[in-house]
Amino acid sequence: MSVHNNYKIDKRTIFLVVDDLEPMRKVTSNQLRSLGAEIILMASNGAEALNMLQKKRVDVVLSDWNMPVMEGLDLLKAVRADNILCSLPFIMVTAEAERHRIEEAINAGVSDLLVKPYTASCLAARLEKAMTSRPRLPVATHPATKQVSPLPFKEEAHEPVHPTILVVDDMPDNLQILSNLFKDEYRVRVAHNGEKALSICMSIDPPDLVLLDIMMPGMDGFEVIKRMRKHPNLERIPVIFVTAMMGEEARLKGLELGAVDFVSKPIDPSLLKPRVHNFLRFINLRKQLQSDYDGMLETARRHEDVELIMRHDMRGPLASVVGLVQEMESDDSMSSAQLAQLRMIEETTLQVLDMINLSSELFKIEAGRFRLDAKPVMIGSILRRIVEIARTTFAVKHLVVAVETDVAVGAEVPQVLGDAMFCYSLFQNLVKNACEAAPENSLVSIHLKDETPLRIQIQNKGAVPLEIRERFFEKFVTHGKQQGTGLGTYSAKMLVEAQNGNITLDVSEPENQTSLTVTLPRYSAVTT
C-alpha cells in the first residue's frame, strides 16, 4: 500500500478509468499508481466501460463527463439502474460549470465530483470519500415536478489557501525581484530553467500561475509552454510571459502558444501585480466550483441520511404499536366505544406506516431497482380489515362499505402471489379514495372474483371528473381535494404493476359510477 495525504489504497482495488482522451487516461492512471493502485482498467467511452463492468469486477469508476458514444452521465445512470452494479463507487470528472447539470449528476447518484484541473492529492481525497461513504442511489424524479436546488449548506471553517505562483527565469536577480513582489500575498516557487519548471508543474502540487521568461539556455520559454499545452494536466495552468523580448512577432507567438498575457522587462510592479491578481481571482473562482459541488453533494447525502433514519427507525416502533392495538382489540372485555377508539388508533398508525413503507418501496420502483419477492398473500383477510377500518373512518357519511366474493361456500379462499404490504397499501388507498368520492348514504363495494388472475373490483357512486380521467393514474393528479397529494392512485398503479398485475378505470356517466379493477397473479401451490 502507498500512503498519500493519510489515505491508503489497497493494491487489490480494481479501478476503471473512462475518458475518450488517451493522454488523460494515462495521467489519471499514473496518479492512481502514485497513490498505490496496481490494477487499473481503461475505457474510451461509456459504452465500452459499461460492457467491461458487466463482464469484469471493478471496485471504483472514474469517468469523464463529455465523451462520444455514451457520455459519463449516461454511464452513471446505467450503473445505478443495474441491480448488481448499483452500489459501485462512481466519481465523475468534469469541467461543467452549469449548476443544473451538476444537480442532474447528484440526483443520478454520483458518489463524488472531481473538477478539472485537479491534483493527485485532490484525487486521493475524492477516492477516500467515495469508497468509505454509504453508496448513493438515484433520486426518482418526474417530468411534472420542478427540481428543487439543494438547501444552502454550512461550510466548515478552513485556513485560507494561498495560490501558488511559479517564477521561471535563468537570472537569480529576476527570481528574487519577482519573489519579493508576490511573497506577501501568494506562495511563490522558483525555477531557474525550463526543465525544472516542467518538473514542478507535473508534481502533485502544481502552481496556479506561471510567470515565465522566454530567453533561457537549453529549453526556452516557448518550448516550456508548448509542452505544457500538450499535457492534459498542465494545459489549463495560465502562463504570463515576463520577458525582455519586445517584438510583436514574439508577442504573437507567445499568445498563439497559449500564454494569457505578455509583460515586458524591466518589470513595472504597478502593472504586473494587478494582472496577476486578476488571473488568480479567476482561478480561485474556478476552484470554488469544487467547494460548491462538494456542498451540494453533502446536502444530498444529508437528505438521504434523514430519509433512511425515518424509514428504518420509525418503521419498527410503529409496527409494534399496530401489533399491540390488534392484540387489545381481541380482548372480549372491551366495550364498543373502546374498540372504536382502538381502531382509530390502528388506522392512524397504519396510515403513517403505510407512508413510510411507500416512500421506501416506491423509491426503488421508480428507480428501477425493485425486485419482487412474491409470496402467498391472504387477500381476503386484507380486504376485510381495510373495510372494517373504512366503516369506522367514514361512519359520519353513513356509507355501506361491503366486501363480497364469488368463492363457493366451503371452498378455499384464493390467495394472491405478491407482497402483503403492497396489497394492503394499494387497496387501502383505493378504498379510501372510493369512500371520499362516494356521496352520503351510498354503497362502496369491494368484490373479490374467483378468477385467474384474481380480479378485485371496487365500485362507488360518483363519476371521476372528465378532466382527470385520462391522467387518473399519473403522479400528482388530484381534483377537488384541498389536502390531496395526487399520489394515491399513482402509487396504487405502481404497486400493482410491481406485483405483475394490472389496474384499470371504468366510468359510467349514466349510472354516475366509478369502477376500479385490479388483477393480480393467483397463488397456486401446484405451480410454485
Kinemage of the C-alpha trace (Angstrom):
@kinemage 1
@onewidth
@group {chain A} dominant
@subgroup {mainchain}
@vectorlist {calphas} color= white
{ca met a 1} P 0.000 0.000 0.000
{ca ser a 2} L 1.024 3.562 -0.657
{ca val a 3} L 0.196 6.455 1.656
{ca his a 4} L -0.860 9.825 0.245
{ca asn a 5} L -2.317 12.531 2.464
{ca asn a 6} L -3.026 9.785 5.042
{ca tyr a 7} L -5.145 7.848 2.547
{ca lys a 8} L -4.226 4.269 1.734
{ca ile a 9} L -5.269 2.444 -1.426
{ca asp a 10} L -5.460 -1.304 -1.192
{ca lys a 11} L -3.382 -2.680 -4.056
{ca arg a 12} L -6.151 -5.228 -4.732
{ca thr a 13} L -8.656 -2.454 -5.545
{ca ile a 14} L -9.648 -2.500 -9.218
{ca phe a 15} L -10.129 0.901 -10.867
{ca leu a 16} L -11.843 1.668 -14.163
{ca val a 17} L -10.738 4.936 -15.796
{ca val a 18} L -13.118 6.164 -18.509
{ca asp a 19} L -12.012 9.006 -20.798
{ca asp a 20} L -12.036 9.492 -24.567
{ca leu a 21} L -8.571 11.126 -24.476
{ca glu a 22} L -5.737 8.618 -24.193
{ca pro a 23} L -3.295 11.125 -22.594
{ca met a 24} L -5.840 11.883 -19.880
{ca arg a 25} L -6.395 8.178 -19.229
{ca lys a 26} L -2.634 7.767 -18.793
{ca val a 27} L -2.363 10.790 -16.495
{ca thr a 28} L -5.169 9.513 -14.253
{ca ser a 29} L -3.640 6.033 -14.238
{ca asn a 30} L -0.266 7.463 -13.229
{ca gln a 31} L -1.905 9.432 -10.423
{ca leu a 32} L -3.633 6.288 -9.187
{ca arg a 33} L -0.366 4.355 -9.271
{ca ser a 34} L 1.318 7.125 -7.285
{ca leu a 35} L -1.348 6.501 -4.644
{ca gly a 36} L -0.649 2.775 -4.537
{ca ala a 37} L -3.091 1.366 -7.107
{ca glu a 38} L -1.899 -1.610 -9.150
{ca ile a 39} L -4.931 -2.833 -11.107
{ca ile a 40} L -6.259 -0.164 -13.488
{ca leu a 41} L -8.607 -0.837 -16.390
{ca met a 42} L -9.276 1.783 -19.073
{ca ala a 43} L -12.159 2.542 -21.461
{ca ser a 44} L -12.517 5.246 -24.116
{ca asn a 45} L -16.271 5.883 -23.678
{ca gly a 46} L -19.267 4.994 -21.543
{ca ala a 47} L -20.496 2.170 -23.751
{ca glu a 48} L -17.128 0.409 -23.659
{ca ala a 49} L -16.958 0.941 -19.896
{ca leu a 50} L -20.442 -0.495 -19.329
{ca asn a 51} L -19.547 -3.575 -21.347
{ca met a 52} L -16.436 -4.063 -19.196
{ca leu a 53} L -18.380 -3.563 -15.967
{ca gln a 54} L -20.835 -6.277 -16.942
{ca lys a 55} L -18.015 -8.757 -17.563
{ca lys a 56} L -15.314 -7.893 -15.041
{ca arg a 57} L -15.122 -6.996 -11.378
{ca val a 58} L -14.484 -3.298 -10.765
{ca asp a 59} L -14.329 -1.560 -7.368
{ca val a 60} L -14.284 2.125 -8.399
{ca val a 61} L -15.175 4.042 -11.574
{ca leu a 62} L -13.549 7.357 -12.501
{ca ser a 63} L -15.321 8.706 -15.546
{ca asp a 64} L -15.047 11.833 -17.641
{ca trp a 65} L -18.364 13.588 -18.336
{ca asn a 66} L -18.289 14.576 -22.011
{ca met a 67} L -17.450 11.632 -24.268
{ca pro a 68} L -18.663 10.307 -27.635
{ca val a 69} L -20.907 7.189 -27.969
{ca met a 70} L -22.018 7.335 -24.311
{ca glu a 71} L -21.212 10.247 -22.007
{ca gly a 72} L -20.358 9.883 -18.342
{ca leu a 73} L -23.800 10.850 -17.058
{ca asp a 74} L -25.487 8.146 -19.143
{ca leu a 75} L -22.926 5.624 -17.900
{ca leu a 76} L -23.704 6.662 -14.313
{ca lys a 77} L -27.435 6.213 -14.859
{ca ala a 78} L -26.878 2.778 -16.428
{ca val a 79} L -24.710 1.716 -13.487
{ca arg a 80} L -27.233 2.882 -10.902
{ca ala a 81} L -30.076 1.104 -12.747
{ca asp a 82} L -28.197 -2.204 -12.721
{ca asn a 83} L -29.146 -4.446 -9.801
{ca ile a 84} L -25.578 -5.735 -9.448
{ca leu a 85} L -23.619 -2.540 -10.117
{ca cys a 86} L -25.948 -0.038 -8.398
{ca ser a 87} L -23.784 0.497 -5.286
{ca leu a 88} L -20.483 0.845 -7.174
{ca pro a 89} L -18.496 3.979 -6.171
{ca phe a 90} L -18.630 6.341 -9.159
{ca ile a 91} L -16.554 9.541 -9.370
{ca met a 92} L -17.437 11.967 -12.165
{ca val a 93} L -14.560 14.028 -13.551
{ca thr a 94} L -15.892 17.250 -15.011
{ca ala a 95} L -15.268 20.805 -16.103
{ca glu a 96} L -19.023 21.521 -16.008
{ca ala a 97} L -19.970 24.894 -14.589
{ca glu a 98} L -23.745 24.739 -15.089
{ca arg a 99} L -25.453 24.127 -11.768
{ca his a 100} L -28.431 22.252 -13.215
{ca arg a 101} L -26.084 19.746 -14.888
{ca ile a 102} L -24.318 19.090 -11.604
{ca glu a 103} L -27.688 18.650 -9.869
{ca glu a 104} L -28.572 16.078 -12.520
{ca ala a 105} L -25.438 14.071 -11.707
{ca ile a 106} L -26.143 14.301 -7.973
{ca asn a 107} L -29.730 13.159 -8.495
{ca ala a 108} L -28.433 10.285 -10.638
{ca gly a 109} L -26.448 9.005 -7.646
{ca val a 110} L -22.861 10.140 -8.293
{ca ser a 111} L -20.537 9.255 -5.403
{ca asp a 112} L -18.327 12.312 -5.846
{ca leu a 113} L -17.432 15.064 -8.304
{ca leu a 114} L -13.875 15.943 -9.273
{ca val a 115} L -13.477 19.311 -11.013
{ca lys a 116} L -10.765 19.727 -13.651
{ca pro a 117} L -7.951 20.547 -13.315
{ca tyr a 118} L -7.125 18.557 -10.191
{ca thr a 119} L -4.066 17.287 -8.364
{ca ala a 120} L -3.222 13.786 -7.149
{ca ser a 121} L -3.894 14.891 -3.574
{ca cys a 122} L -7.371 16.073 -4.572
{ca leu a 123} L -7.984 12.749 -6.316
{ca ala a 124} L -6.910 10.917 -3.167
{ca ala a 125} L -9.428 12.869 -1.080
{ca arg a 126} L -12.274 12.080 -3.529
{ca leu a 127} L -11.377 8.388 -3.606
{ca glu a 128} L -11.347 8.189 0.176
{ca lys a 129} L -14.762 9.795 0.447
{ca ala a 130} L -16.337 7.732 -2.355
{ca met a 131} L -15.014 4.415 -1.073
{ca thr a 132} L -15.820 4.933 2.604
{ca ser a 133} L -19.228 6.615 2.319
{ca arg a 134} L -22.576 4.853 2.152
{ca pro a 135} L -23.454 4.056 -1.502
{ca arg a 136} L -25.602 6.727 -3.132
{ca leu a 137} L -28.697 5.821 -5.116
{ca pro a 138} L -30.535 7.853 -7.735
{ca val a 139} L -33.303 10.243 -6.718
{ca ala a 140} L -36.526 9.437 -8.554
{ca thr a 141} L -37.929 12.477 -10.352
{ca his a 142} L -40.940 13.084 -12.551
{ca pro a 143} L -41.308 15.337 -15.586
{ca ala a 144} L -44.140 17.244 -13.909
{ca thr a 145} L -42.040 18.125 -10.890
{ca lys a 146} L -39.707 21.057 -10.684
{ca gln a 147} L -36.312 20.025 -9.400
{ca val a 148} L -35.540 21.890 -6.207
{ca ser a 149} L -31.978 23.049 -5.714
{ca pro a 150} L -30.218 21.638 -2.674
{ca leu a 151} L -30.581 23.640 0.504
{ca pro a 152} L -27.824 26.053 1.440
{ca phe a 153} L -25.004 24.318 3.230
{ca lys a 154} L -22.761 25.457 6.011
{ca glu a 155} L -19.123 25.154 5.095
{ca glu a 156} L -16.575 24.110 7.679
{ca ala a 157} L -14.029 26.715 8.618
{ca his a 158} L -10.691 26.187 6.866
{ca glu a 159} L -7.459 28.106 6.837
{ca pro a 160} L -7.254 30.165 3.625
{ca val a 161} L -5.116 28.507 0.966
{ca his a 162} L -2.808 30.956 -0.791
{ca pro a 163} L -2.487 30.422 -4.560
{ca thr a 164} L 0.932 29.317 -5.818
{ca ile a 165} L 2.945 31.273 -8.382
{ca leu a 166} L 5.868 29.649 -10.176
{ca val a 167} L 8.531 32.136 -11.313
{ca val a 168} L 10.786 30.816 -14.062
{ca asp a 169} L 13.925 32.768 -15.023
{ca asp a 170} L 17.589 31.920 -15.523
{ca met a 171} L 18.697 35.154 -13.829
{ca pro a 172} L 18.860 34.960 -9.970
{ca asp a 173} L 18.222 38.700 -9.619
{ca asn a 174} L 14.961 38.439 -11.582
{ca leu a 175} L 13.860 35.459 -9.477
{ca gln a 176} L 14.481 37.459 -6.322
{ca ile a 177} L 12.678 40.571 -7.572
{ca leu a 178} L 9.537 38.646 -8.575
{ca ser a 179} L 9.581 36.525 -5.437
{ca asn a 180} L 9.763 39.576 -3.196
{ca leu a 181} L 6.997 41.248 -5.192
{ca phe a 182} L 4.464 38.482 -4.510
{ca lys a 183} L 5.640 36.629 -1.400
{ca asp a 184} L 3.349 38.545 0.978
{ca glu a 185} L 0.176 37.644 -0.936
{ca tyr a 186} L 0.940 34.326 -2.566
{ca arg a 187} L 3.013 31.208 -2.190
{ca val a 188} L 5.974 31.586 -4.545
{ca arg a 189} L 8.143 28.833 -6.045
{ca val a 190} L 11.093 29.401 -8.365
{ca ala a 191} L 12.799 27.535 -11.200
{ca his a 192} L 15.987 28.626 -12.920
{ca asn a 193} L 15.408 26.648 -16.148
{ca gly a 194} L 12.681 25.108 -18.287
{ca glu a 195} L 13.294 21.512 -17.202
{ca lys a 196} L 12.860 22.406 -13.527
{ca ala a 197} L 9.720 24.404 -14.337
{ca leu a 198} L 8.112 21.427 -16.078
{ca ser a 199} L 9.079 19.157 -13.202
{ca ile a 200} L 7.324 21.446 -10.711
{ca cys a 201} L 4.250 21.739 -12.950
{ca met a 202} L 3.993 17.934 -13.211
{ca ser a 203} L 4.347 17.397 -9.456
{ca ile a 204} L 1.457 16.538 -7.138
{ca asp a 205} L 1.383 20.203 -6.094
{ca pro a 206} L 1.376 22.190 -9.371
{ca pro a 207} L 1.301 26.010 -9.423
{ca asp a 208} L -1.802 28.062 -10.112
{ca leu a 209} L 0.030 30.555 -12.344
{ca val a 210} L 3.405 30.590 -14.111
{ca leu a 211} L 5.474 33.751 -14.720
{ca leu a 212} L 7.758 32.545 -17.492
{ca asp a 213} L 10.831 34.071 -19.066
{ca ile a 214} L 11.388 33.364 -22.762
{ca met a 215} L 15.153 33.654 -23.229
{ca met a 216} L 16.729 30.853 -21.196
{ca pro a 217} L 19.566 28.449 -22.064
{ca gly a 218} L 18.573 24.922 -23.016
{ca met a 219} L 14.772 24.845 -23.032
{ca asp a 220} L 13.417 28.338 -23.679
{ca gly a 221} L 10.041 29.689 -22.560
{ca phe a 222} L 8.345 28.918 -25.890
{ca glu a 223} L 9.279 25.240 -25.590
{ca val a 224} L 8.121 25.130 -21.953
{ca ile a 225} L 4.641 26.424 -22.753
{ca lys a 226} L 4.434 24.240 -25.861
{ca arg a 227} L 4.994 21.126 -23.704
{ca met a 228} L 2.590 22.377 -21.046
{ca arg a 229} L -0.207 22.840 -23.567
{ca lys a 230} L 0.276 19.259 -24.822
{ca his a 231} L -0.007 17.789 -21.325
{ca pro a 232} L -3.617 17.161 -20.113
{ca asn a 233} L -2.869 18.161 -16.526
{ca leu a 234} L -0.853 21.275 -17.408
{ca glu a 235} L -2.804 22.717 -20.311
{ca arg a 236} L -5.092 24.737 -18.041
{ca ile a 237} L -2.347 26.409 -15.972
{ca pro a 238} L -2.213 30.077 -17.079
{ca val a 239} L 1.152 31.386 -18.223
{ca ile a 240} L 2.241 35.024 -18.300
{ca phe a 241} L 5.415 35.712 -20.253
{ca val a 242} L 7.732 38.111 -18.423
{ca thr a 243} L 10.480 38.894 -20.923
{ca ala a 244} L 12.830 41.438 -22.457
{ca met a 245} L 11.761 40.339 -25.932
{ca met a 246} L 9.703 43.276 -27.127
{ca gly a 247} L 8.962 42.423 -30.753
{ca glu a 248} L 5.406 41.957 -31.964
{ca glu a 249} L 6.414 38.665 -33.537
{ca ala a 250} L 7.496 37.246 -30.149
{ca arg a 251} L 4.307 38.527 -28.501
{ca leu a 252} L 2.129 36.943 -31.185
{ca lys a 253} L 3.991 33.625 -30.970
{ca gly a 254} L 3.602 33.549 -27.188
{ca leu a 255} L -0.148 34.197 -27.382
{ca glu a 256} L -0.570 31.592 -30.121
{ca leu a 257} L 1.177 29.023 -27.910
{ca gly a 258} L -1.360 29.710 -25.151
{ca ala a 259} L 0.051 32.484 -22.967
{ca val a 260} L -2.622 34.591 -21.278
{ca asp a 261} L -0.539 37.769 -21.140
{ca phe a 262} L 2.772 39.297 -22.148
{ca val a 263} L 4.711 41.588 -19.735
{ca ser a 264} L 7.917 43.323 -20.716
{ca lys a 265} L 11.080 43.808 -18.698
{ca pro a 266} L 12.107 45.831 -16.815
{ca ile a 267} L 9.141 44.950 -14.613
{ca asp a 268} L 6.659 47.623 -13.597
{ca pro a 269} L 5.113 46.316 -10.333
{ca ser a 270} L 2.096 48.634 -10.672
{ca leu a 271} L 1.175 46.877 -13.938
{ca leu a 272} L 2.208 43.305 -13.155
{ca lys a 273} L 0.577 42.949 -9.719
{ca pro a 274} L -2.994 43.800 -10.872
{ca arg a 275} L -2.670 41.433 -13.837
{ca val a 276} L -1.523 38.565 -11.620
{ca his a 277} L -4.229 39.380 -9.086
{ca asn a 278} L -6.982 39.304 -11.742
{ca phe a 279} L -5.846 35.991 -13.203
{ca leu a 280} L -5.592 34.358 -9.784
{ca arg a 281} L -9.020 35.688 -8.867
{ca phe a 282} L -10.446 33.893 -11.894
{ca ile a 283} L -8.574 30.723 -10.911
{ca asn a 284} L -9.949 30.908 -7.373
{ca leu a 285} L -13.475 31.276 -8.732
{ca arg a 286} L -12.898 28.110 -10.759
{ca lys a 287} L -11.595 26.327 -7.681
{ca gln a 288} L -14.678 27.451 -5.787
{ca leu a 289} L -16.710 25.212 -8.081
{ca gln a 290} L -15.242 22.166 -6.345
{ca ser a 291} L -16.258 23.572 -2.978
{ca asp a 292} L -19.753 24.414 -4.260
{ca tyr a 293} L -20.237 20.946 -5.740
{ca asp a 294} L -18.971 19.343 -2.543
{ca gly a 295} L -21.576 21.317 -0.612
{ca met a 296} L -24.370 20.299 -2.985
{ca leu a 297} L -23.359 16.646 -2.737
{ca glu a 298} L -23.070 16.793 1.041
{ca thr a 299} L -26.546 18.311 1.278
{ca ala a 300} L -27.919 15.479 -0.863
{ca arg a 301} L -26.197 12.936 1.396
{ca arg a 302} L -27.712 14.534 4.498
{ca his a 303} L -31.187 14.414 2.972
{ca glu a 304} L -30.690 10.731 2.164
{ca asp a 305} L -29.487 10.022 5.710
{ca val a 306} L -32.560 11.699 7.201
{ca glu a 307} L -34.871 9.705 4.937
{ca leu a 308} L -33.060 6.477 5.788
{ca ile a 309} L -33.379 7.156 9.513
{ca met a 310} L -37.079 7.911 9.138
{ca arg a 311} L -37.772 4.773 7.148
{ca his a 312} L -35.691 2.446 9.290
{ca asp a 313} L -36.006 3.818 12.815
{ca met a 314} L -39.712 4.706 12.668
{ca arg a 315} L -40.969 1.548 10.993
{ca gly a 316} L -40.204 -0.819 13.890
{ca pro a 317} L -41.913 1.138 16.715
{ca leu a 318} L -44.991 1.842 14.563
{ca ala a 319} L -45.339 -1.833 13.665
{ca ser a 320} L -45.163 -2.626 17.399
{ca val a 321} L -47.981 -0.142 18.086
{ca val a 322} L -50.177 -1.822 15.465
{ca gly a 323} L -49.462 -5.232 16.979
{ca leu a 324} L -50.358 -4.065 20.484
{ca val a 325} L -53.577 -2.424 19.315
{ca gln a 326} L -54.681 -5.529 17.410
{ca glu a 327} L -53.949 -7.632 20.485
{ca met a 328} L -56.090 -5.328 22.627
{ca glu a 329} L -58.936 -5.498 20.119
{ca ser a 330} L -59.216 -9.237 20.696
{ca asp a 331} L -59.968 -8.641 24.374
{ca asp a 332} L -63.644 -9.549 24.939
{ca ser a 333} L -63.905 -7.113 27.862
{ca met a 334} L -63.565 -4.107 25.533
{ca ser a 335} L -66.675 -2.004 25.046
{ca ser a 336} L -67.824 -0.987 21.579
{ca ala a 337} L -66.704 2.604 22.245
{ca gln a 338} L -63.239 1.424 23.307
{ca leu a 339} L -62.974 -0.819 20.263
{ca ala a 340} L -63.895 2.093 18.016
{ca gln a 341} L -61.147 4.221 19.575
{ca leu a 342} L -58.606 1.424 19.215
{ca arg a 343} L -59.473 1.039 15.552
{ca met a 344} L -58.985 4.759 15.037
{ca ile a 345} L -55.536 4.449 16.630
{ca glu a 346} L -54.809 1.442 14.469
{ca glu a 347} L -55.927 3.207 11.304
{ca thr a 348} L -53.858 6.315 12.012
{ca thr a 349} L -50.764 4.256 12.823
{ca leu a 350} L -51.222 2.130 9.733
{ca gln a 351} L -51.522 5.248 7.579
{ca val a 352} L -48.194 6.589 8.886
{ca leu a 353} L -46.564 3.173 8.485
{ca asp a 354} L -48.023 2.953 5.013
{ca met a 355} L -46.494 6.304 4.041
{ca ile a 356} L -43.066 5.237 5.313
{ca asn a 357} L -43.225 1.907 3.512
{ca leu a 358} L -44.437 3.506 0.314
{ca ser a 359} L -41.763 6.193 0.332
{ca ser a 360} L -39.127 3.493 0.584
{ca glu a 361} L -40.520 0.965 -1.881
{ca leu a 362} L -41.843 3.457 -4.433
{ca phe a 363} L -38.385 4.990 -4.471
{ca lys a 364} L -36.964 1.616 -5.525
{ca ile a 365} L -39.720 1.006 -8.082
{ca glu a 366} L -39.302 4.425 -9.705
{ca ala a 367} L -35.535 3.999 -9.785
{ca gly a 368} L -35.908 0.576 -11.438
{ca arg a 369} L -34.231 -1.249 -8.554
{ca phe a 370} L -37.176 -3.092 -7.004
{ca arg a 371} L -37.185 -6.887 -7.159
{ca leu a 372} L -40.383 -8.657 -6.105
{ca asp a 373} L -40.085 -11.461 -3.576
{ca ala a 374} L -43.503 -12.935 -4.337
{ca lys a 375} L -45.243 -14.928 -1.588
{ca pro a 376} L -48.814 -16.133 -0.936
{ca val a 377} L -50.988 -13.260 0.326
{ca met a 378} L -54.319 -13.741 2.148
{ca ile a 379} L -56.035 -11.059 0.092
{ca gly a 380} L -59.481 -11.777 1.552
{ca ser a 381} L -58.297 -11.050 5.108
{ca ile a 382} L -56.591 -7.832 3.980
{ca leu a 383} L -59.736 -6.592 2.209
{ca arg a 384} L -61.934 -7.338 5.217
{ca arg a 385} L -59.553 -5.487 7.535
{ca ile a 386} L -59.487 -2.455 5.234
{ca val a 387} L -63.297 -2.447 5.048
{ca glu a 388} L -63.604 -2.549 8.860
{ca ile a 389} L -61.346 0.480 9.193
{ca ala a 390} L -63.147 2.344 6.363
{ca arg a 391} L -66.533 1.821 8.037
{ca thr a 392} L -65.226 3.455 11.223
{ca thr a 393} L -63.426 6.261 9.436
{ca phe a 394} L -66.368 7.220 7.207
{ca ala a 395} L -69.169 6.494 9.706
{ca val a 396} L -70.223 10.128 9.550
{ca lys a 397} L -71.173 9.656 5.870
{ca his a 398} L -73.370 6.642 6.667
{ca leu a 399} L -71.776 4.623 3.884
{ca val a 400} L -72.342 0.932 3.343
{ca val a 401} L -68.844 -0.477 2.792
{ca ala a 402} L -69.004 -4.136 1.868
{ca val a 403} L -66.602 -6.818 0.682
{ca glu a 404} L -68.012 -9.684 -1.369
{ca thr a 405} L -66.649 -12.767 -3.073
{ca asp a 406} L -67.987 -15.271 -5.560
{ca val a 407} L -65.977 -18.094 -3.992
{ca ala a 408} L -68.225 -21.108 -3.452
{ca val a 409} L -69.310 -21.854 0.118
{ca gly a 410} L -66.778 -24.163 1.745
{ca ala a 411} L -64.178 -23.559 -0.946
{ca glu a 412} L -60.744 -22.263 -0.082
{ca val a 413} L -60.423 -18.501 -0.436
{ca pro a 414} L -57.906 -17.770 -3.248
{ca gln a 415} L -54.613 -16.077 -2.494
{ca val a 416} L -52.531 -13.536 -4.393
{ca leu a 417} L -48.923 -14.271 -5.322
{ca gly a 418} L -47.335 -10.969 -4.409
{ca asp a 419} L -46.384 -8.735 -1.489
{ca ala a 420} L -48.708 -8.378 1.519
{ca met a 421} L -47.591 -4.840 2.371
{ca phe a 422} L -48.087 -3.725 -1.227
{ca cys a 423} L -51.565 -5.250 -1.302
{ca tyr a 424} L -52.531 -3.518 1.911
{ca ser a 425} L -51.184 -0.154 0.756
{ca leu a 426} L -52.770 -0.159 -2.676
{ca phe a 427} L -56.230 -1.339 -1.583
{ca gln a 428} L -56.217 0.933 1.452
{ca asn a 429} L -55.606 3.845 -0.926
{ca leu a 430} L -58.244 2.760 -3.432
{ca val a 431} L -60.957 2.065 -0.822
{ca lys a 432} L -60.194 5.343 0.948
{ca asn a 433} L -60.474 7.250 -2.352
{ca ala a 434} L -63.763 5.495 -3.158
{ca cys a 435} L -65.223 6.371 0.238
{ca glu a 436} L -64.124 10.003 -0.072
{ca ala a 437} L -65.701 10.299 -3.519
{ca ala a 438} L -68.916 8.451 -2.658
{ca pro a 439} L -71.956 10.579 -1.686
{ca glu a 440} L -73.529 10.103 1.750
{ca asn a 441} L -75.793 7.089 2.315
{ca ser a 442} L -74.358 5.252 -0.703
{ca leu a 443} L -72.655 1.905 -1.282
{ca val a 444} L -68.940 1.243 -1.728
{ca ser a 445} L -68.424 -2.364 -2.775
{ca ile a 446} L -65.251 -4.438 -2.984
{ca his a 447} L -65.749 -7.640 -4.971
{ca leu a 448} L -63.166 -10.440 -4.990
{ca lys a 449} L -63.745 -12.541 -8.090
{ca asp a 450} L -62.541 -16.162 -8.120
{ca glu a 451} L -60.678 -15.997 -11.437
{ca thr a 452} L -57.163 -16.473 -12.797
{ca pro a 453} L -55.608 -13.965 -12.441
{ca leu a 454} L -57.536 -12.834 -9.380
{ca arg a 455} L -59.749 -9.825 -10.010
{ca ile a 456} L -60.754 -7.299 -7.359
{ca gln a 457} L -63.302 -4.660 -8.327
{ca ile a 458} L -64.024 -1.521 -6.285
{ca gln a 459} L -67.181 0.428 -7.138
{ca asn a 460} L -68.645 3.628 -5.800
{ca lys a 461} L -71.219 6.213 -6.780
{ca gly a 462} L -69.756 9.385 -8.165
{ca ala a 463} L -68.095 9.559 -11.584
{ca val a 464} L -64.447 10.594 -11.836
{ca pro a 465} L -64.404 14.123 -13.357
{ca leu a 466} L -63.856 14.102 -17.102
{ca glu a 467} L -60.839 16.436 -16.946
{ca ile a 468} L -58.694 13.961 -14.983
{ca arg a 469} L -59.840 10.602 -16.378
{ca glu a 470} L -57.066 10.308 -18.951
{ca arg a 471} L -54.468 11.172 -16.292
{ca phe a 472} L -56.123 9.372 -13.388
{ca phe a 473} L -53.103 7.184 -12.578
{ca glu a 474} L -50.470 9.849 -13.173
{ca lys a 475} L -48.420 11.413 -10.409
{ca phe a 476} L -49.811 14.480 -8.602
{ca val a 477} L -53.189 14.335 -10.354
{ca thr a 478} L -55.985 15.339 -7.979
{ca his a 479} L -59.349 17.098 -8.150
{ca gly a 480} L -61.468 18.784 -5.516
{ca lys a 481} L -59.301 17.781 -2.530
{ca gln a 482} L -57.693 20.689 -0.728
{ca gln a 483} L -55.262 18.361 1.071
{ca gly a 484} L -54.925 15.862 -1.761
{ca thr a 485} L -51.410 14.906 -2.898
{ca gly a 486} L -52.384 13.137 -6.108
{ca leu a 487} L -50.246 10.152 -5.117
{ca gly a 488} L -52.916 7.635 -4.080
{ca thr a 489} L -53.888 6.210 -7.465
{ca tyr a 490} L -50.381 6.731 -8.829
{ca ser a 491} L -48.848 4.661 -6.023
{ca ala a 492} L -51.604 2.047 -6.387
{ca lys a 493} L -50.766 1.608 -10.070
{ca met a 494} L -47.040 1.342 -9.284
{ca leu a 495} L -47.656 -1.251 -6.568
{ca val a 496} L -49.986 -3.311 -8.758
{ca glu a 497} L -47.540 -3.363 -11.661
{ca ala a 498} L -44.638 -4.180 -9.324
{ca gln a 499} L -46.560 -7.383 -8.494
{ca asn a 500} L -47.033 -8.180 -12.199
{ca gly a 501} L -50.663 -7.095 -12.110
{ca asn a 502} L -52.827 -4.528 -13.846
{ca ile a 503} L -55.274 -1.784 -12.873
{ca thr a 504} L -57.959 -0.113 -14.981
{ca leu a 505} L -60.529 2.645 -14.551
{ca asp a 506} L -64.088 2.479 -15.880
{ca val a 507} L -66.552 5.370 -15.503
{ca ser a 508} L -70.277 5.202 -16.226
{ca glu a 509} L -71.879 8.609 -16.687
{ca pro a 510} L -75.478 7.292 -16.909
{ca glu a 511} L -75.095 5.395 -13.628
{ca asn a 512} L -72.817 8.048 -12.092
{ca gln a 513} L -70.468 5.272 -11.067
{ca thr a 514} L -66.717 4.650 -10.923
{ca ser a 515} L -65.163 1.191 -11.078
{ca leu a 516} L -61.545 0.288 -10.470
{ca thr a 517} L -60.464 -3.223 -11.425
{ca val a 518} L -57.231 -4.736 -10.153
{ca thr a 519} L -55.893 -8.042 -11.455
{ca leu a 520} L -53.092 -9.819 -9.594
{ca pro a 521} L -51.342 -13.180 -10.116
{ca arg a 522} L -53.082 -16.036 -8.365
{ca tyr a 523} L -51.110 -18.224 -5.985
{ca ser a 524} L -51.103 -21.890 -6.834
{ca ala a 525} L -49.419 -24.439 -4.587
{ca val a 526} L -49.030 -26.743 -7.597
{ca thr a 527} L -47.154 -24.280 -9.826
{ca thr a 528} L -44.996 -22.829 -7.039
